[in-house]
Amino acid sequence: MSAYDFHIRLPPQPEIAEVQLLQKVAATLGFAGLAIESSKAFTADAVHEKLTIFRRITLVPRSAARLRAQVDKHTKNANLLVIQGRSKPIWLAAAEIPAVHMVMAREIEDFMVIDSQTARAMSNQGKPVEICLHKLLVLNGAIRSRLMRVMNSAMDHLRRADCPLILTSGASRACELRSPQDLMALSYLASVPENLAKAAMMQESKVLVSAIRHSTSARSVVQIGREK
């Protein structure tokens, strides 16, 4: 299984030993690569030999009007450029920008924005929606139940639109990583059908890796990790 976790969030000043441990655990869990979001660049000797590492930047724009300017500013600094969809205009605008690789839903507010229009906009452009499962691991009680209900509604729209999905952990430490199989199992709580969960971890991951490697940003950035 050539699976990737495209959402690893490192703290502002991570220790190299911590980063190496996280990568070692990821390789042990069966991942072929990671997309790491960090303000700190890493030299080749800090990268696990079995992993391909991409540099990720997540933008959280305040308005759709400012989105394109923010994307243009950061395109050359990342292999993977992701927008966190906090409003419907942002989802619709992000779907139309080629340099944006995918739009992420992580918080309850993100999933609430997903409706038939946003799902169709993403599907029409063949752009995947990132379903970050981190909150399912850290929330509990009534707030977790509410998140699951909102995820269920969002997934209904995404399924109907035949929108490609990417499943991620949003991990910031080694102990927060989950294997590809565990991420697929966890996605059941987000109402992701088994066949779509498997496609998200396998086929859609391959498509996204190909898009990253052929994009302008990937060609203009020295990657953190090694190409295989």
C-alpha positions as CSV (number, residue, x, y, z in Angstrom):
1,M,0.0,0.0,0.0
2,S,1.6,3.3,-1.2
3,A,-0.4,5.5,1.2
4,Y,0.4,9.1,2.1
5,D,-0.6,11.3,5.0
6,F,-0.8,14.7,3.5
7,H,-1.4,16.6,6.7
8,I,1.3,16.7,9.4
9,R,1.4,19.9,11.5
10,L,4.7,20.4,13.3
11,P,5.1,22.9,16.1
12,P,6.9,26.2,15.3
13,Q,10.3,25.0,16.6
14,P,10.3,21.2,16.4
15,E,13.3,19.2,17.7
16,I,15.0,17.2,14.9
17,A,14.7,14.1,17.1
18,E,11.0,14.6,17.4
19,V,10.7,15.0,13.6
20,Q,12.8,11.9,13.0
21,L,10.7,9.8,15.4
22,L,7.5,10.9,13.7
23,Q,8.8,9.9,10.4
24,K,10.1,6.5,11.7
25,V,6.6,5.8,13.1
26,A,5.0,6.8,9.8
27,A,7.3,4.5,7.9
28,T,6.6,1.7,10.3
29,L,2.8,2.2,9.9
30,G,3.2,1.7,6.2
31,F,3.2,5.2,4.8
32,A,5.2,6.0,1.6
33,G,5.3,9.7,2.3
34,L,4.1,12.7,4.3
35,A,3.2,16.3,3.6
36,I,4.7,18.3,6.5
37,E,3.6,21.8,7.5
38,S,6.4,23.6,9.3
39,S,8.1,26.9,9.4
40,K,11.4,25.1,9.7
41,A,13.2,23.6,6.7
42,F,14.9,20.2,7.1
43,T,18.1,19.0,5.5
44,A,18.2,15.6,3.7
45,D,19.9,13.9,6.6
46,A,16.8,14.7,8.7
47,V,14.5,12.8,6.4
48,H,13.7,9.1,6.8
49,E,15.2,7.1,3.9
50,K,11.9,5.2,3.2
51,L,9.7,8.3,3.0
52,T,9.0,11.0,0.4
53,I,8.4,14.3,2.2
54,F,6.5,17.2,0.7
55,R,6.3,20.7,2.1
56,R,2.7,21.8,2.8
57,I,1.3,25.2,3.4
58,T,-2.3,25.7,4.6
59,L,-3.9,29.1,4.0
60,V,-6.9,30.3,6.0
61,P,-8.0,33.3,4.1
62,R,-10.5,35.8,5.6
63,S,-12.2,36.5,2.3
64,A,-12.4,35.1,-1.2
65,A,-11.3,38.5,-2.6
66,R,-7.9,38.1,-0.9
67,L,-7.5,34.4,-1.7
68,R,-5.8,34.7,-5.1
69,A,-3.2,37.2,-3.8
70,Q,-2.4,34.9,-0.9
71,V,-2.1,31.9,-3.2
72,D,0.2,33.8,-5.6
73,K,2.4,34.8,-2.6
74,H,2.9,31.2,-1.3
75,T,2.8,29.1,-4.5
76,K,6.6,29.0,-4.9
77,N,7.2,28.1,-1.3
78,A,5.2,24.9,-1.1
79,N,4.8,21.5,-2.8
80,L,1.3,21.2,-1.5
81,L,-0.9,24.2,-1.2
82,V,-4.2,23.7,0.7
83,I,-7.0,26.1,1.6
84,Q,-9.0,25.7,4.8
85,G,-12.6,26.3,3.7
86,R,-14.2,28.6,6.3
87,S,-16.9,30.1,4.0
88,K,-18.8,29.2,0.9
89,P,-17.2,32.0,-1.3
90,I,-13.7,30.7,-0.3
91,W,-14.6,27.1,-1.4
92,L,-16.0,28.3,-4.7
93,A,-13.0,30.6,-5.4
94,A,-10.4,27.9,-4.3
95,A,-12.0,25.4,-6.7
96,E,-11.2,27.7,-9.6
97,I,-7.5,28.3,-8.8
98,P,-5.2,25.8,-10.5
99,A,-2.4,26.3,-7.9
100,V,-4.6,25.1,-5.1
101,H,-4.2,21.4,-4.7
102,M,-7.2,20.8,-2.4
103,V,-9.6,22.4,0.1
104,M,-9.6,21.1,3.7
105,A,-12.5,20.5,6.1
106,R,-11.3,20.1,9.7
107,E,-13.5,22.1,12.1
108,I,-17.3,21.8,12.5
109,E,-17.6,25.2,10.7
110,D,-15.7,23.9,7.7
111,F,-18.0,20.9,7.2
112,M,-21.1,23.1,7.7
113,V,-20.1,25.0,4.6
114,I,-20.1,22.0,2.3
115,D,-23.4,21.8,0.4
116,S,-24.4,20.7,-3.1
117,Q,-22.9,23.8,-4.7
118,T,-19.5,23.6,-3.1
119,A,-19.3,19.9,-3.7
120,R,-20.1,20.2,-7.4
121,A,-17.6,23.1,-7.7
122,M,-14.8,20.9,-6.4
123,S,-15.9,17.8,-8.4
124,N,-16.2,19.8,-11.6
125,Q,-12.6,20.8,-11.3
126,G,-11.5,17.3,-10.2
127,K,-10.1,18.9,-7.0
128,P,-10.1,16.7,-3.9
129,V,-11.6,17.6,-0.5
130,E,-9.4,16.9,2.4
131,I,-11.2,15.2,5.3
132,C,-9.0,15.8,8.3
133,L,-9.9,13.3,11.0
134,H,-7.9,14.8,13.8
135,K,-11.0,16.2,15.7
136,L,-12.6,12.8,15.8
137,L,-9.6,11.7,17.9
138,V,-9.5,14.6,20.3
139,L,-13.1,15.5,20.9
140,N,-15.6,13.7,23.0
141,G,-19.2,13.9,24.3
142,A,-21.8,16.2,22.8
143,I,-19.3,18.2,20.6
144,R,-18.0,15.0,19.0
145,S,-21.5,13.9,18.3
146,R,-22.3,17.2,16.7
147,L,-19.2,17.0,14.6
148,M,-20.2,13.5,13.3
149,R,-23.7,14.8,12.4
150,V,-22.2,17.7,10.4
151,M,-19.7,15.4,8.8
152,N,-22.6,13.1,7.8
153,S,-24.4,15.9,6.1
154,A,-21.3,17.1,4.3
155,M,-20.5,13.6,3.1
156,D,-23.9,13.2,1.6
157,H,-23.3,16.2,-0.6
158,L,-19.7,15.0,-1.5
159,R,-21.0,11.5,-2.4
160,R,-23.7,12.9,-4.6
161,A,-21.3,15.1,-6.4
162,D,-18.8,12.2,-6.8
163,C,-16.1,14.5,-5.3
164,P,-12.6,13.0,-4.8
165,L,-11.5,12.7,-1.2
166,I,-8.3,12.6,0.7
167,L,-8.1,11.3,4.3
168,T,-5.5,12.8,6.7
169,S,-4.6,12.6,10.4
170,G,-3.6,16.2,11.1
171,A,-1.0,14.8,13.5
172,S,1.5,17.0,15.2
173,R,3.3,14.2,17.2
174,A,4.2,10.6,16.5
175,C,1.6,9.4,19.0
176,E,-1.1,11.1,17.0
177,L,-0.3,9.2,13.8
178,R,-2.7,6.4,12.6
179,S,-2.0,3.7,10.1
180,P,-3.7,3.9,6.6
181,Q,-6.0,1.1,7.7
182,D,-6.9,3.0,11.0
183,L,-7.6,6.2,9.1
184,M,-10.0,4.3,6.8
185,A,-11.7,2.7,9.8
186,L,-11.9,6.1,11.6
187,S,-13.5,7.7,8.5
188,Y,-16.5,5.5,9.1
189,L,-17.4,7.9,11.9
190,A,-17.4,10.7,9.3
191,S,-19.9,8.6,7.2
192,V,-17.3,7.9,4.5
193,P,-18.2,4.6,2.8
194,E,-15.6,1.9,2.8
195,N,-15.0,2.0,-1.0
196,L,-14.5,5.8,-0.9
197,A,-12.2,5.5,2.1
198,K,-10.0,3.0,0.3
199,A,-10.0,5.2,-2.9
200,A,-9.1,8.2,-0.8
201,M,-6.1,6.5,0.7
202,M,-4.9,4.8,-2.5
203,Q,-6.1,6.0,-5.9
204,E,-6.7,9.7,-5.0
205,S,-3.4,9.8,-3.1
206,K,-1.6,8.7,-6.2
207,V,-3.4,11.3,-8.3
208,L,-2.5,14.0,-5.8
209,V,1.2,13.0,-5.7
210,S,1.3,13.1,-9.5
211,A,-0.3,16.6,-9.4
212,I,2.2,17.8,-6.8
213,R,5.2,16.5,-8.8
214,H,4.0,18.1,-12.1
215,S,2.9,21.5,-10.7
216,T,4.9,24.7,-11.0
217,S,5.3,24.9,-7.2
218,A,6.9,21.4,-7.0
219,R,9.3,22.2,-9.8
220,S,10.4,25.5,-8.2
221,V,10.9,24.3,-4.7
222,V,13.7,22.1,-3.4
223,Q,11.7,19.4,-1.6
224,I,12.3,18.6,2.0
225,G,12.3,15.0,1.2
226,R,13.7,12.6,-1.4
227,E,12.0,11.8,-4.6
228,K,11.5,8.0,-5.2
